[in-house]
Amino acid sequence: MKKLVLGTVQLGLDYGINNKKGKPSLEEAYSILDMAYQNDISILDTAAAYGDSEEIIGKYMKDTNRRFKIATKLKPLKKHKNIESIIESEIKDSLRRLNVSSIDYYYLHNFKDVFENPSILNILDRFKDKGLIKKAGISIYDTEELDYIINNLSGLIDIVQIPFNIFDLRWINSGLLDKAKKTGLMIFARSIYLQGLIFCDKETADKIHPKLYGHITKLQKFCEVNNISLDQAAMGFAKQQGEIDYIIIGCDTQEHIINGVKNFNSQKIELEKKLYNFAFDNFKNIDKVIIDPRLWAKV
């Protein structure tokens, strides 16, 4: 059954194109984690590169005695001769910061590490045998990367994390999600709101791509006609994709969690089918500059 995951990059960094408040205080971060726990969100997604997110989570779990499953990520690495000792040190640092004895889902944060350090996945497998991590995977950006994983790394990793949203239909067009599931991969979907891009105003949109605001207004009109919000549309589109096992939502307020949980639990099957058809009629070939945050100009 599909599950909701709380993304916590906002707890450790100023993150998101529509984030006007910046990084929350420790008290605000605790309130956000409280709300997640109270709404039965059992998995937190973080990374060593997300500022002090891991430390905040670890402190929260120690102070409250409330436990979450943890997904975190290895910092991007350069080619090293002593790669195993570096990874072991990084894992143990994350364990210490998170105040846990084992990491439930441990990702490579950089797909290139697979090529620059060819033994890296076997090394992660050894750390699974030692009990330091439970499942190993890769956080990716592109369909070409998932295609490579399916054809060359089957059996070496357990999970992938992909960006997936109503503007980014590459994963469905390629048929790779279905292929990935047939190899036994678990799929985590992030960026269902495209880092908040679907909510941005014309001025911000125009700085990224001249056609972006046109796509946003089309989605807004669909939502108005069907009496739903933009975030309901984004969640509904992600939720109906059967191959996806986990949906990650980011937030910087308690209200965002409440809305995310509400939208996740909403059952609007007929509208979701209509939304699916609308997306493919309008967003099938969106420019990659729009759907890849790495390509955005600073806004």
C-alpha positions, 0 to 999 in steps of 0.5 A, a space after each residue: 500500500 502506498 505510503 506518505 513520507 515527510 521530506 525534511 530538507 526544509 528543516 535544515 536549509 532554506 529550500 523551495 522556490 516558494 519558501 518565503 519564511 526560510 529555515 524554521 526554528 528548532 521549536 517550529 521544526 519540532 512542531 512539524 515533526 510532532 504533526 507528522 507523527 500525530 498523522 501517522 507519517 512513519 518515514 522521514 526523508 533527509 540527507 547528510 547534505 541537508 544542513 543540520 536536518 539529520 541532527 534536528 531529527 536525531 535530537 527530536 527522537 531523543 527528546 520525545 522518544 518518538 521514532 521514525 524510519 529514516 531515509 538518508 543519503 550519502 554525500 556526493 563523493 569523488 573517486 577515492 582509493 579508500 572509498 569503503 572507509 570513507 563510506 563507513 565514516 559517513 554512515 556512522 556520522 549519520 547514525 550518530 546525528 540521527 541517534 539510531 543504530 541502523 538506517 532503514 533506507 540509504 541512498 547514493 545522492 549522486 548517480 555518478 558515484 556508481 561510475 567513479 567508484 565501481 565497487 560502491 554498491 558492493 560496499 553498501 551491500 557489506 554494510 547491509 550485512 553488518 546491519 548499519 543500513 537495511 536497504 540501499 538505493 540511488 536518488 536520481 534525476 533522469 530516465 536514462 539513469 533509471 534505465 541504466 539501473 534496471 539493465 545493469 544494477 538489478 539485484 544490487 540496489 533495493 530502492 530508487 528515488 525519482 522526481 515525479 509530478 504532473 509536469 514531468 511525464 518522462 517516467 510514464 512515457 518511457 515505460 520505465 516505472 513498470 519495468 522497475 517494478 518488475 525488477 523488484 525495485 521500491 520507488 520513492 517519488 519526490 518533488 510532486 509539487 516541483 519544489 513549489 514551482 506549480 504555485 509560483 507567480 508569473 514574475 517568478 515563472 518567467 525567470 525560469 522559462 517563458 512558457 512555464 506560466 502558461 502551463 501553470 495557468 492551464 493547471 489552475 483553470 483545470 482546478 477551478 473547473 473541477 473545484 480542487 486546489 493545485 496541491 490536490 491536483 499534484 497529489 492526486 496525479 502522483 497517488 494514482 501512479 500504481 508503480 510508486 510505493 512512497 510519496 515524499 512531501 516537503 513542508 515548512 509549516 504544520 498546515 502543509 502536513 495537514 493538507 498533504 495528509 488530507 489530500 493523500 487520504 482523499 478518494 477521488 478516483 474519477 477525477 484522478 482519471 480525468 486529471 491524468 488525461 488532462 496532463 497528457 493532453 497538455 504537459 506531455 512534452 514540457 521543456 526539461 528546463 522547467 522540470 529539472 531544478 538543476 537547470 533553473 536560473 537563480 530566482 
